[in-house]
Amino acid sequence: MARRSFFPIFFSFLFFFNLNTSVWSGIIFSDPDISDDNKLLVRMSDGAAGMLLFSDIDTGSLDALTAYPQQIDLIDNNRTILARNSFGYAKIPLTGGLPGPFLSGSDNNPEFSSRMNETTVSPDGRWILTLIPDSPAAGTLKLLDLNSGDSVAIASGIERPERGSPASWSPDSTAFIYSRSNKLYYCIVNQNLLESGPPVDEQYRSIGDGTLDSIYWDSRDIFYYLKGSTVYRVAAGELFVRALYSDFLNIGTVAARIPFEFDPVSDAFWVSPDGGSLLLSKGGRNIFYYYMDSNDYYAFKSGLPSLVLPRSCFDIKVLWSPSGCITLLVYTWQGQGESIAAWRLQAGADSFMPMTAPPGENACLSPNGDTVLFLGRDGTFLYDYTNWKLLETISNLASHSCVWTGGNEFILGDDERIEKVILFPGGSGRIMGRETICLCGVQKFGFGMNSGSSQILALCGGVWYATDGKTPWAETANPRLRPASSASARYRVYLENQNSGPYENMPMIRNTESVTTFPAIPAAKTTDRPGQRELSQAMQASQAMQASQAMQAAQAMRVALCFDLYDDAEGLPAVLEALDRLNIKATFFLCGEFIRRYPGAAKDIAACGHETASLFYAPLDLSDSRFQMDSDFIVSGLARNEDDFFNVTGRELALMWHPPWYTSITAATSAAVTVAGYVTVKPDVDPQDWVTGINRNSPAQIINRIMNEVKSGSVIPVRIGALPGGSTDALFKHINLLLDVFTKEGYSIVPVSALVSR
């Protein structure tokens, strides 16, 4: 299989991509090895994903030999795997092979790189939709044709999604739906769209109010649209005609009605495979099951199943088999980690029943609904879905993604390889065969022993594989690995620390004949040939000073997030999960009313190791002139909050506080607080996330304003919990996006105490 160099394509894409990953972290190169004929092997890792790179130094070509499968999609009529990770994309033949370049036939789209959840592949694998950020919290939605590499901008000002995708595809890949400012629009996809430029004005493509959670596609190219208390059924082929009259006619035909108003920000719904019933989540806590019936004027619907989830729930996933069996996977936050519970509603049953917890964090139901794969840190497990029992342990390695290619065959990506697993027919779960498609992570690698040979050897899962950098990996017996070398007759390689950019270090190539030094990995798209940059003695001498300055700069780029909890715990589990996943410690200011109402939540905050401080013992406006508050009242109020927190958690509050709602305090109050040993915390950025009504800004607008005002050392408050009579689209519900924006801009999030001296 011939492989062209993608030196100017892949790494321009790679560089841009890492500036947009959900957690900006440095890329580290390690274990460089040069062969006698001037080939280079080097490992690249960002802490979550890794790749083995192969370069011909003389020609400047650079290829990936492994692909880490954080997400797998099938494209090209199920003939090709598109493996996604934090570095970008790689195409791999389903029959097996080395990772190919991201773009085939065009290198003019290096911008097609975003956070993984801001990119979505069409079901047929031909199209990619991606959101290119043009402000901290919004971006331009672009469509890329994977066959030609051509692209077109669809819409700008699209809010970056908290989780999920920026758009929702129809099953036949002929249309997609996207949301902006809580309004829905559709776009028909075909070759004319690329040739004629941007689609027609959105006023002719409007569906109505809502977010992507207002939409649910079924397998028949029909989508359901929930607006208010009415569920509409819409055929994709009718979109154009119906959208023309959307100002005065509903977009579809009425399919059902629900007994409450649907909130597209806080609620969600799922439709059965046969379109006969739906499942609703109200506020992420209350689950209701309803039959689809547009003519319910006289119908009685008593005793429909429902379920109340715990307040610690932060996510719900639904498995709905063709036979009508529903399984809810409920993710809760408890103490220092997440817990998963399962509930089952059998077809025709009148109540949800608890099931044993699944063995993995992710689930993938087979097309026929007979079996389900559970993937996670502990491995991959195949379950009989109906009877909820283990059939086979597929792998004990940490697994990341899978896709079914049939009822008895699936593609699995774990820490070591992407492989095809074939099961015996009949539902026994026994494995009939396994085929390695591509290597993902290798424990050891190097060149073969023969002098001048470019045979590449890699150890993966106790098995040795070989390639020449062009042909697929193949198992090999009796490998003879040459000791790693940092030099050939013409070149030397070494790792040089970097003070800026996405790379923590860089493999540098020293040409001993021309006395020039150049990076093995280009930092941006370029067609320059190796050997252009001279590494001066002055530059080498200043490396230590630059490293010191970089460390000081990194320390200076620090901000603190203050999470304020007054009297409600809504959103707290999701915030704790996001902070834990990103290994961030923040400061939580707790009001006594919150501690008394939610002692378990206070325990969770303390157990996670976050800094906890005081928000007084009650949510009182200390600036209210109607109250007479002497120093004894202030001191006793702080002491009471300390006691309430200690009685619940067995821990002490940090000696920091702020008055409820950050209101102004008198000189006497300030003096009393100082006598009590407390430091008063004052934010210098006000997100105004507490504003309700018509003057309230969207979360995207709030985040953009925060980033316009933030500076090193800033303290930014974020209110958690339902606002009295307020909005459901609160800033705390977009915590993943907020954290992503801070880390992408190079800020470190620290507890408030780390900034008190400032």
TALINTA-V147267 format. One record per residue. RES is the residue in one small letter. SS is DSSP state (a for helix, b for strand, c for the rest). PHI is phi in degrees with one decimal (NA if undefined). OMEGA is omega in radians with two decimals (999 if undefined). Layout:
res = (RES	RES)
ss = (SS	SS)
phi = (PHI	PHI)
omega = (OMEGA	OMEGA)
//
This chain:
res = (m	a	r	r	s	f	f	p	i	f	f	s	f	l	f	f	f	n	l	n	t	s	v	w	s	g	i	i	f	s	d	p	d	i	s	d	d	n	k	l	l	v	r	m	s	d	g	a	a	g	m	l	l	f	s	d	i	d	t	g	s	l	d	a	l	t	a	y	p	q	q	i	d	l	i	d	n	n	r	t	i	l	a	r	n	s	f	g	y	a	k	i	p	l	t	g	g	l	p	g	p	f	l	s	g	s	d	n	n	p	e	f	s	s	r	m	n	e	t	t	v	s	p	d	g	r	w	i	l	t	l	i	p	d	s	p	a	a	g	t	l	k	l	l	d	l	n	s	g	d	s	v	a	i	a	s	g	i	e	r	p	e	r	g	s	p	a	s	w	s	p	d	s	t	a	f	i	y	s	r	s	n	k	l	y	y	c	i	v	n	q	n	l	l	e	s	g	p	p	v	d	e	q	y	r	s	i	g	d	g	t	l	d	s	i	y	w	d	s	r	d	i	f	y	y	l	k	g	s	t	v	y	r	v	a	a	g	e	l	f	v	r	a	l	y	s	d	f	l	n	i	g	t	v	a	a	r	i	p	f	e	f	d	p	v	s	d	a	f	w	v	s	p	d	g	g	s	l	l	l	s	k	g	g	r	n	i	f	y	y	y	m	d	s	n	d	y	y	a	f	k	s	g	l	p	s	l	v	l	p	r	s	c	f	d	i	k	v	l	w	s	p	s	g	c	i	t	l	l	v	y	t	w	q	g	q	g	e	s	i	a	a	w	r	l	q	a	g	a	d	s	f	m	p	m	t	a	p	p	g	e	n	a	c	l	s	p	n	g	d	t	v	l	f	l	g	r	d	g	t	f	l	y	d	y	t	n	w	k	l	l	e	t	i	s	n	l	a	s	h	s	c	v	w	t	g	g	n	e	f	i	l	g	d	d	e	r	i	e	k	v	i	l	f	p	g	g	s	g	r	i	m	g	r	e	t	i	c	l	c	g	v	q	k	f	g	f	g	m	n	s	g	s	s	q	i	l	a	l	c	g	g	v	w	y	a	t	d	g	k	t	p	w	a	e	t	a	n	p	r	l	r	p	a	s	s	a	s	a	r	y	r	v	y	l	e	n	q	n	s	g	p	y	e	n	m	p	m	i	r	n	t	e	s	v	t	t	f	p	a	i	p	a	a	k	t	t	d	r	p	g	q	r	e	l	s	q	a	m	q	a	s	q	a	m	q	a	s	q	a	m	q	a	a	q	a	m	r	v	a	l	c	f	d	l	y	d	d	a	e	g	l	p	a	v	l	e	a	l	d	r	l	n	i	k	a	t	f	f	l	c	g	e	f	i	r	r	y	p	g	a	a	k	d	i	a	a	c	g	h	e	t	a	s	l	f	y	a	p	l	d	l	s	d	s	r	f	q	m	d	s	d	f	i	v	s	g	l	a	r	n	e	d	d	f	f	n	v	t	g	r	e	l	a	l	m	w	h	p	p	w	y	t	s	i	t	a	a	t	s	a	a	v	t	v	a	g	y	v	t	v	k	p	d	v	d	p	q	d	w	v	t	g	i	n	r	n	s	p	a	q	i	i	n	r	i	m	n	e	v	k	s	g	s	v	i	p	v	r	i	g	a	l	p	g	g	s	t	d	a	l	f	k	h	i	n	l	l	l	d	v	f	t	k	e	g	y	s	i	v	p	v	s	a	l	v	s	r)
ss = (c	c	c	c	c	c	a	a	a	a	a	a	a	a	a	a	a	a	c	c	c	c	c	c	c	c	b	b	b	b	b	b	b	b	c	c	c	c	b	b	b	b	b	b	b	c	c	c	c	b	b	b	b	b	b	b	c	c	c	c	b	b	b	b	c	c	c	c	c	c	b	b	b	b	b	c	c	c	c	b	b	b	b	b	b	c	c	b	b	b	b	b	b	c	c	c	c	c	c	b	c	c	c	c	c	c	c	c	c	c	c	c	c	c	c	a	a	a	b	b	b	c	c	c	c	c	b	b	b	b	b	b	b	b	b	c	c	b	b	b	b	b	b	b	b	c	c	c	c	c	b	b	b	b	b	b	b	b	b	c	c	c	c	c	c	c	b	b	b	c	c	c	c	c	b	b	b	b	b	b	c	c	b	b	b	b	b	b	c	c	a	a	a	a	a	a	c	c	c	c	c	a	a	a	c	b	b	b	b	c	c	a	a	a	b	b	b	c	c	c	c	b	b	b	b	b	b	c	c	b	b	b	b	b	b	a	a	a	a	a	a	a	a	a	c	c	c	c	c	c	c	c	b	b	b	b	b	c	c	c	c	c	c	c	c	c	c	b	b	b	b	c	c	c	c	c	b	b	b	b	b	b	c	c	c	b	b	b	b	b	b	c	c	c	c	c	c	c	c	c	c	c	c	c	c	b	b	b	c	c	c	c	b	b	b	b	b	b	b	b	c	c	c	c	c	b	b	b	b	b	b	b	b	b	c	c	b	b	b	b	b	b	b	b	b	c	c	c	c	c	c	c	b	b	b	c	c	c	c	c	c	b	b	b	b	c	c	c	c	c	b	b	b	b	b	b	c	c	b	b	b	b	b	b	c	c	c	c	b	b	b	b	b	b	b	c	c	c	b	b	b	b	b	b	b	b	c	c	b	b	b	b	b	b	c	c	b	b	b	b	b	b	b	c	c	c	c	c	c	c	b	b	b	b	b	b	b	b	b	c	c	c	c	b	b	b	b	b	c	c	c	c	c	c	c	b	b	b	b	b	c	c	b	b	b	b	b	c	c	c	c	c	c	b	b	c	c	c	c	c	b	c	c	c	c	c	b	c	c	c	b	b	b	b	b	b	b	c	c	c	c	c	b	c	b	b	b	b	b	b	b	c	c	c	c	b	b	b	b	c	c	c	c	c	c	c	c	c	c	c	c	c	c	c	c	c	a	a	a	a	a	c	a	a	a	a	a	a	a	a	a	a	a	a	a	a	c	b	b	b	b	b	b	b	b	c	c	c	c	c	c	a	a	a	a	a	a	a	a	a	a	c	c	c	c	c	b	b	b	b	c	a	a	a	a	a	a	c	a	a	a	a	a	a	a	a	a	c	c	c	b	b	b	b	c	c	c	c	c	c	c	c	c	c	c	c	c	c	c	c	a	a	a	a	a	a	a	a	a	a	a	a	a	a	a	a	a	a	a	c	c	c	c	c	c	b	b	c	c	a	a	a	c	c	c	c	a	a	a	a	a	a	a	a	a	c	c	c	b	b	c	c	c	c	b	c	c	c	c	c	c	c	a	a	a	c	c	c	a	a	a	a	a	a	a	a	a	a	a	c	c	c	c	c	b	b	b	b	b	b	c	c	c	c	c	c	c	c	c	c	a	a	a	a	a	a	a	a	a	a	a	a	a	a	c	c	c	b	b	b	c	a	a	a	a	c	c	c)
phi = (NA	-71.9	-131.7	-85.7	-68.1	-120.3	-52.2	-81.5	-96.3	-64.1	-83.9	-65.6	-65.4	-60.3	-61.5	-65.6	-59.8	-71.5	-77.2	-124.7	-72.6	-65.2	-127.8	-70.5	-142.6	-69.1	-92.1	-115.9	-100.9	-151.4	56.8	-67.6	-145.8	-108.3	-87.3	-64.5	-100.4	68.3	-104.1	-122.1	-114.2	-154.3	-95.0	-123.6	-149.2	-119.5	94.4	-108.7	-131.8	-142.0	-143.3	-103.8	-105.8	-131.8	-130.4	-95.8	-64.0	-65.5	-98.7	84.4	-71.1	-150.3	-133.2	-93.8	-102.2	-132.1	-140.0	-88.4	-95.3	-65.7	-147.5	-120.0	-129.1	-100.7	-129.7	55.8	54.6	64.3	-100.4	-137.1	-97.0	-106.8	-95.9	-111.1	-153.4	-69.3	-92.0	147.4	-124.3	-144.1	-91.8	-135.7	-60.1	-62.5	-78.5	113.0	163.4	-84.2	-61.6	-97.1	-68.8	-64.3	-109.7	-109.3	93.9	-152.6	-120.7	-101.4	-128.0	-66.6	-75.6	-77.9	-156.4	-150.2	-56.4	-58.2	-79.8	-104.5	-134.3	-139.5	-99.3	-65.3	-56.8	-84.2	79.5	-85.8	-114.7	-125.6	-104.5	-141.4	-104.8	-95.3	-61.8	-120.5	-153.7	-53.7	-122.8	-146.9	-162.4	-104.4	-83.6	-122.3	-114.1	-118.3	-90.5	-68.2	-74.2	-104.8	83.4	-75.8	-142.4	-149.7	-78.3	-95.4	-161.4	-111.0	71.0	-81.6	-64.3	-66.6	-70.6	-66.8	-142.5	79.9	-112.9	-78.8	-156.2	-124.4	-85.9	-73.5	-58.7	-93.1	66.0	-92.3	-156.3	-143.6	-122.6	-134.4	-125.6	-146.8	52.0	60.7	-131.1	-105.6	-136.5	-117.6	-145.6	-83.9	-109.7	-163.3	-63.8	-62.1	-61.9	-73.0	-79.0	-94.9	96.5	-56.5	-68.1	-62.6	-53.2	-63.1	-62.0	-94.9	-124.7	-79.9	-100.2	150.4	-71.3	138.2	-120.4	-63.8	-73.4	-85.0	-118.5	-142.4	-85.0	-102.9	-83.5	-110.5	59.3	-119.3	-120.5	-107.6	-122.2	-103.6	-130.4	65.8	-116.1	-118.0	-100.8	-106.6	-106.4	-130.3	-85.7	-57.4	-68.2	-95.5	-57.6	-60.5	-66.8	-67.0	-64.7	-62.4	-111.7	-67.4	-67.0	-132.5	-127.2	-65.9	-69.8	-146.5	-93.7	-68.7	-107.3	-170.1	-132.1	-113.9	-85.3	-150.6	-79.8	-81.2	-100.8	-68.9	-90.3	-105.7	-104.5	-149.9	-148.7	-134.2	-114.1	-64.5	-56.3	-92.1	73.0	-95.8	-153.3	-143.4	-117.1	-121.5	-111.8	-100.0	68.3	74.2	-127.5	-100.1	-107.1	-129.2	-111.7	-133.9	-87.1	-73.5	-156.8	-80.4	-114.6	-107.9	-62.4	-107.9	-74.2	-98.3	-129.9	-84.5	72.8	-69.0	-63.2	-148.6	-152.2	-107.3	-91.2	-67.5	-64.4	-78.8	-71.6	-123.7	-160.2	-135.3	-124.2	-120.4	-109.2	-128.5	-81.3	-58.4	-79.1	98.4	-81.2	-107.7	-125.8	-96.7	-102.8	-110.3	-103.0	-121.2	-108.2	-136.2	64.7	-108.3	-175.3	-87.1	-130.6	-117.3	-121.2	-126.4	-131.0	-121.0	-120.4	-72.8	-56.4	84.9	-75.8	-107.6	-157.2	-81.8	-118.4	-69.5	-121.5	-66.1	-64.0	-71.3	-86.2	-141.4	-78.5	-115.1	-132.8	-140.3	-81.7	-66.7	-57.5	-86.8	77.6	-80.3	-130.8	-141.2	-98.1	-112.4	-121.9	178.7	-62.9	-94.3	133.8	-123.9	-132.1	-99.7	-114.2	-73.1	-67.3	-64.9	-92.2	53.7	-138.3	-71.1	-99.4	-159.7	-88.3	-76.7	-157.2	-99.4	-88.3	-58.1	-116.0	-120.7	-157.5	-155.7	-149.0	-79.5	-106.8	176.2	-68.2	-126.7	-149.8	-148.1	-105.1	-124.2	-118.8	-126.8	-67.9	-108.6	-157.1	-98.5	-141.1	-95.4	-115.0	-113.9	-100.9	-66.2	-62.1	109.7	82.2	-73.7	84.3	-72.2	-85.3	-91.0	-169.1	-136.3	-130.1	-73.3	-97.0	-158.9	-83.1	-112.9	-128.9	-118.1	-81.8	-148.9	-153.7	169.3	-93.5	-66.2	-71.5	-62.8	-62.9	79.2	-85.8	-105.1	-65.1	-109.2	-114.6	-146.5	-100.0	-139.3	60.4	80.4	-119.3	-91.0	-124.4	-137.3	-154.0	-103.1	89.3	-123.4	-90.4	-61.7	-59.9	-138.9	-61.0	-136.6	-102.2	52.0	-66.9	-118.4	-84.4	-75.9	-56.5	-60.2	-132.5	-97.7	-151.0	-115.2	-64.5	-111.6	-127.8	-125.6	-125.4	-150.0	-101.4	-115.7	-64.2	-112.3	-99.8	-156.9	85.0	-78.7	-100.7	-77.3	-146.3	-145.9	-70.7	-108.2	-105.2	-102.9	-84.7	-75.2	-85.2	-98.6	55.5	-126.0	-132.7	-148.7	-73.8	-73.8	-118.9	-67.0	-83.4	-156.3	-59.0	-160.0	-114.0	-66.0	-85.9	-59.6	98.2	-82.9	-100.3	-90.9	-91.8	-78.5	-64.1	-63.4	-66.2	-63.2	-68.1	-93.4	-61.0	-63.6	-65.2	-64.2	-62.4	-64.8	-64.6	-63.2	-65.0	-64.2	-64.3	-62.8	-66.7	-71.3	-82.5	-124.5	-135.1	-120.8	-100.5	-104.3	-94.2	-98.3	-122.5	-95.2	-152.0	-146.5	-105.4	-58.7	89.7	-62.5	-57.5	-66.0	-66.1	-63.7	-64.1	-65.1	-64.3	-66.7	-61.6	-98.4	56.3	-111.0	-107.7	-124.8	-115.7	-112.8	-95.2	-110.7	-83.2	-59.0	-62.2	-66.2	-60.5	-72.0	-78.8	-130.6	-61.2	-65.0	-66.5	-61.5	-63.7	-61.2	-61.6	-66.2	-65.7	-77.5	83.9	-78.7	-73.3	-120.4	-134.7	-100.7	-118.9	71.3	-83.0	-150.2	-77.5	-105.1	-83.9	-70.5	-94.2	-68.5	-70.0	-74.6	-100.6	-104.5	-116.8	-89.2	-63.9	-63.9	-64.2	-65.2	-64.3	-69.1	-65.8	-67.5	-65.4	-64.4	-65.0	-59.7	-66.2	-61.3	-67.3	-65.9	-64.0	-86.4	-109.7	74.7	-126.5	-102.0	-74.2	-66.3	-81.0	-133.7	-153.7	-145.8	-65.0	-52.4	62.7	55.5	-70.6	-71.4	-125.5	-76.8	-62.1	-66.5	-63.7	-60.9	-65.9	-64.3	-63.1	-65.0	-61.2	-74.7	89.9	-93.5	-102.5	-86.6	-95.6	-122.7	-72.7	-111.3	-131.0	-106.3	-66.1	56.4	-76.6	-89.5	-72.8	-120.1	82.4	-70.6	-87.9	-76.7	-88.1	-72.6	-55.8	-63.7	-65.2	-63.6	-64.7	-61.1	-67.1	-56.6	-70.8	-74.8	-102.8	-68.9	-146.6	-60.1	92.2	-68.7	-114.9	-120.0	-84.0	-133.1	-84.4	-108.4	111.0	-66.6	-84.5	-58.8	62.1	-100.6	-87.2	-87.2	-95.6	-88.1	-60.1	-64.2	-77.3	-119.9	-63.5	-64.4	-67.6	-60.0	-66.8	-62.1	-63.6	-62.2	-68.3	-62.8	-81.4	91.0	-87.5	-99.8	-97.3	-128.7	-64.8	-59.7	-59.0	-70.2	-113.0	-57.2	-65.6	-84.2)
omega = (-3.13	-3.12	3.12	3.10	3.01	3.09	-3.12	-3.06	-2.94	-3.00	2.94	3.09	-3.11	-3.11	-3.11	-3.08	-3.05	3.00	-3.07	3.11	-3.06	3.04	-3.12	3.12	-3.06	3.06	-3.09	3.01	-3.11	3.01	3.11	-3.09	3.14	3.09	3.13	-3.13	2.94	2.99	-3.09	2.94	3.09	3.12	3.10	-3.10	3.04	-3.13	3.12	-3.11	3.12	3.11	2.98	-3.08	-3.12	-3.09	2.91	-3.02	-3.09	-3.09	-3.12	3.13	-3.11	-3.07	3.00	3.12	3.10	-3.14	-3.12	-2.94	3.06	3.03	3.13	2.99	3.04	-3.14	3.06	-3.14	3.09	3.10	-3.03	3.05	2.99	-3.12	-3.13	3.01	-3.06	3.07	-3.09	-3.04	3.01	3.05	-3.13	3.09	3.14	3.11	3.12	3.13	3.09	3.11	3.09	-3.14	-3.12	-3.12	3.08	3.09	3.13	3.10	-3.08	-3.12	3.13	-3.13	-3.11	-3.11	-3.11	2.97	-3.06	-3.12	3.09	3.11	3.12	-3.12	3.12	-3.12	3.12	3.06	-3.10	-2.97	3.00	2.99	-3.13	-3.14	-3.13	-3.09	3.00	2.95	-3.09	-3.02	-3.13	-3.11	3.12	3.12	-3.14	3.12	3.14	3.02	-3.10	3.13	-3.06	-3.04	3.13	-3.11	3.11	3.07	-3.12	-3.10	3.10	3.13	3.12	3.12	3.11	-3.05	3.05	2.99	-3.12	-3.01	3.12	-3.12	-3.12	-3.07	2.93	-3.11	-3.13	3.05	-3.14	-3.12	3.00	-3.13	3.09	-3.07	3.01	3.13	3.10	3.00	-3.04	3.11	3.08	3.07	3.07	-3.05	3.01	-3.09	3.13	3.13	3.13	-3.06	-3.06	3.12	-3.07	-3.13	-3.12	-3.06	-3.06	-3.13	3.11	-3.11	-3.07	3.05	-3.14	3.13	3.06	3.05	3.13	3.05	3.06	-3.03	3.02	3.10	2.94	-3.02	-3.06	-3.11	3.00	3.04	3.11	-3.08	-3.09	-3.14	-3.07	3.10	-3.07	3.05	3.12	3.06	-3.04	3.02	-3.10	-3.12	-3.14	-2.99	-3.03	-3.10	-3.09	-3.12	3.13	-3.09	-3.03	3.13	-3.08	3.04	3.10	-3.01	-3.09	3.08	-3.11	3.13	-3.11	3.03	3.11	-3.02	3.08	3.11	3.14	3.08	-3.05	3.12	-3.03	-3.07	3.10	3.08	3.12	-3.12	-3.13	3.13	-3.13	3.12	-3.06	-3.12	3.11	3.12	-3.09	3.01	3.13	3.12	3.14	-3.10	-3.05	-3.10	3.14	3.08	-3.13	2.98	3.04	3.14	-3.13	-3.11	-3.06	-3.07	-3.13	-2.99	3.03	-3.09	-3.10	3.00	3.10	-3.05	3.07	-3.10	3.07	-3.12	3.14	3.12	-3.13	3.12	3.09	3.11	3.12	3.01	-3.06	2.98	-3.07	-3.06	3.10	3.13	3.10	3.13	-3.10	3.00	3.05	2.97	-3.01	-3.09	3.14	3.10	-3.11	3.11	-3.05	3.12	-3.13	3.09	-3.12	3.04	-3.14	3.09	-3.03	2.98	3.12	3.11	3.12	-3.14	-3.09	3.12	3.06	3.13	3.11	3.10	3.06	-3.09	3.12	-3.07	-3.11	-3.08	-3.09	-3.10	-3.13	-3.08	3.13	-3.10	-3.13	3.09	-3.11	-3.07	3.11	3.07	3.02	-3.08	3.10	-3.09	-3.04	3.10	-3.14	-3.03	3.13	-3.11	2.86	-3.01	-3.07	-3.08	3.06	3.12	-3.11	3.05	-3.04	2.95	-3.06	-3.10	3.04	3.13	3.04	-3.07	-2.97	-3.05	3.06	3.06	3.11	3.04	3.13	-3.12	-3.09	-3.08	3.12	3.06	-3.09	3.05	3.11	-3.05	-3.04	-3.03	2.88	-3.08	3.03	3.12	-3.11	-3.12	3.01	3.07	3.07	3.07	3.13	-3.11	3.14	-3.09	3.11	3.14	3.09	3.14	3.09	3.13	-3.13	3.07	-3.14	3.14	-3.13	3.14	-3.11	3.13	3.10	3.13	3.09	-3.02	-3.04	-3.13	3.12	-3.13	3.08	3.03	-3.12	-3.14	3.11	3.09	-3.10	3.11	3.13	-3.14	3.10	3.11	3.14	3.02	3.03	-3.10	3.14	-3.12	-3.11	3.03	3.08	3.12	-3.13	3.13	3.09	3.14	3.09	-3.06	3.09	3.10	-3.13	-3.11	3.09	-3.07	2.91	-3.14	-3.04	-3.01	2.92	3.11	3.05	-3.13	-3.13	3.12	3.13	-3.09	3.14	3.13	-3.04	-3.06	3.06	3.04	-3.07	3.00	-3.13	-3.14	3.10	3.07	-3.05	3.13	-3.12	3.12	3.05	-3.14	-3.10	3.13	3.08	-3.10	3.10	-3.10	3.14	-3.14	-3.09	3.04	-3.14	3.09	3.09	3.04	-3.08	-2.97	3.07	3.09	-3.03	3.09	-3.14	3.14	3.12	-3.09	-3.06	-3.06	-3.12	3.13	-3.14	3.12	3.11	3.12	3.12	3.13	3.12	3.12	3.12	3.12	-3.11	-3.11	-3.11	3.06	3.11	3.01	3.07	3.09	-3.07	-3.14	-3.08	-3.05	-3.11	-3.05	-3.12	3.11	-3.10	-3.13	3.13	3.10	3.13	3.14	-3.12	3.14	3.14	-3.13	-3.12	3.11	3.14	3.02	-3.09	3.12	3.10	3.05	-3.02	3.01	3.14	3.11	3.09	-3.11	-3.11	-3.13	-3.02	-3.14	3.12	3.10	3.09	3.09	-3.14	-3.14	-3.14	-3.10	3.13	3.09	3.11	3.07	-3.14	-3.09	-2.95	3.01	-3.12	-3.02	3.12	-3.14	-3.11	3.03	-3.05	3.10	-3.09	-3.08	3.14	-3.09	3.01	-3.05	3.10	-3.08	3.14	3.13	-3.13	-3.10	-3.13	3.09	3.08	-3.12	3.14	3.12	3.08	-3.10	3.13	-3.13	-3.13	-3.12	-3.13	-2.98	-3.04	-3.12	-3.12	3.00	3.00	-3.09	3.04	3.11	2.84	3.14	3.10	3.14	3.09	3.11	3.12	3.13	-3.12	3.09	-3.14	3.10	3.13	3.13	3.14	3.12	3.14	3.11	3.13	3.09	-3.07	2.97	3.10	-3.10	3.13	3.11	3.06	3.02	3.12	-3.14	-3.06	3.09	3.11	-3.10	3.11	3.06	-3.01	-3.13	-3.09	3.06	3.06	3.09	3.12	3.11	3.13	-3.12	3.11	3.12	3.10	-3.08	3.05	-3.06	-3.03	3.03	3.13	-3.12	-3.12	3.02	-3.03	3.11	3.05	-3.14	3.06	3.11	-3.12	3.07	3.12	-3.14	-2.99	-3.05	3.07	-3.11	-3.04	-3.13	-3.07	3.09	3.11	-3.05	-3.14	3.10	3.13	3.14	3.12	-3.12	3.13	-3.09	3.11	3.12	3.05	-3.14	2.96	3.12	-3.05	3.04	-3.11	-3.10	3.12	-3.12	-3.06	-3.10	-3.12	999)
//
